[in-house]
Amino acid sequence: MQWIAVDLNDVADCTAKLGALTDVTHVFYAARYDHPEGVPESVEINTAMLVNVVHALQSSASLAHVHAVHGSKYYGHQLGPVPVPLTEETPRAPNRNFYFEQEDFLREQSRGARWSYSTTRPHSFCDPAIDYARSASMVLAVYAAVQRELVLTLDFPGIAKSFTVPTQFTDTSLLARAIAWMATEPRCANQSFNLLNGDYPRWEDLWPRIAQYFGMPAGGPRNVKLADYMQDKGAVWDAIVRKHGLRETKLDAIALWPYGDYLFRPEWEIRSSLDKVRALGFTEAVDTGDMFLAHFDHYRAQRVIP
């Protein structure tokens, strides 16, 4: 694999470094401009970044397909209760979102071109990578390790209603396989697809399995914000790292705690339909509970958690 460092927000840099890639056929776009958690993402910058990539490639490369990874915020579930199940025909959320601008750009730019596009709308990324702080799996694993070190029960940090409503997750390896399939399946051209594990678990069902994995008693809803709760736990994490000979990591960097609050505090059901992608032939599914345990195993093998 050839790695190319390029500033996607710089037209000249994109043109110079990407314009010479004449043999590119497929683009898998999963970039997002960095921003503080809880602050609206820049619609203009995120749109321009994708525009710069496509413009740099389409005149010289042999483009066949461009895929953009979006998400279920397309439907506005983060703003409050939404009618479920969410389908690809569910109207866009009323707020601004760079997903909309990117989708509109791809639709218009591909019209009459030799390449097609697709987008996916996953929810709550779960990734076994040890340096990905925005993963539900990493947030859970590090939170559990801290609670166990403090000899506490594994309490659910969200509220009681959040504990009992169905929600959904996307394993990133499943997402990758689905995207590769979409990019080579002609029937997926110029369409968008929800992509989830395929089950809709409640935290109350997942919690005992997670607690058992870490050898802890499972607690109930505690209603604390992780972004606040974990602020003074840095020394605890440092002690865990030393005690178990783990990789040197810092608590404020290994897991994104505001993202944990995003996961644990919605009081309403979040459920996206998979009917469209299933009808076209992608039938893979992942058991979310099994996925979390597999990710925890990987973190342990990489000496990231005890």
C-alpha positions, 0 to 999 in steps of 0.5 A: 500500500502506498500512503500519501499525506495530503491536506484534503482542505487544500485544492492545490495539494489535492491536485498535486498529490492526487491528480497524478494517480491515473490508475485509481478506479475506486474511492472510499471516502471516510474522512472528517474534519477534526472538531471538538466533541459537542461542537457542530461539524463544519458543513463547508469544510467537510464538503470541500474536502470531498469535492477536492478529492473528486475534482483532483481524480476525475479528470485523470483517473479511471474512476468507476465508483466513489463511496462516502461513509455517512451515518444515521445522524442523517435522520436527526436521531441525535436531536430527539425521538424519530419515527422508527424504523428509519429507512433510506427514504426517511426525510433528512433531519431539519438541521444542517449536516455535511452528509446532505451537501456531500450526497448532493455533490456526488449525485450531481457530479456523477450525473452523466459521468463514467463513475457512480457513487454510493453512501452508507449510514452506519450507527455507533462505530465499534472498532477493535483498533487500539488507537481509535478513541471514538469506538463504543468498544474502547469506551466500554473496556476502559470504563470497566477497567477503571470501575474494577480498579476502584472495586465498584460494580459496573454501573450503567452510566446513562439513565434508566430509560436509556438502559431499556430502549433498543439501539443499534451498532455497526462493527467497522469490519462488517461496514468495510465488507459491505462497502466493498460489495456496494462498490462492485454491485451495479444495482447499488449504484447511486444509492444510499444504504443503512448498514448495521450489525442487524440486531437491536439490543438493549443495554440492559441485555448487553450489560450482564455479558460485559460485566461478566467478561470483566469479572464484575457485578453488573450494576444498574443505571447511575445517571452520570456523564462520563465526560465529567466522571472520568476527569479525575480518574487519570491517576487510576488509569496510570496505576492500572497501566503500571500494575498490568504492564500495559501499553503507555496510554493516557485516560483522556486520549485512549477513549472519547468520553463525550462519545460515551455520553452520546451512546448511553443517554438517548431516551428513545429507540434508535432503529434503522431498517436493513430491508433495502440492503438485504433485498439487494443481497448483502445479508451478513449480520453480527451479534453485538454482544459477541462483537464487544467481547471479541473487541475486548479480547483484541484489546487484551491481546494488544496489552491495552486493557487488563 
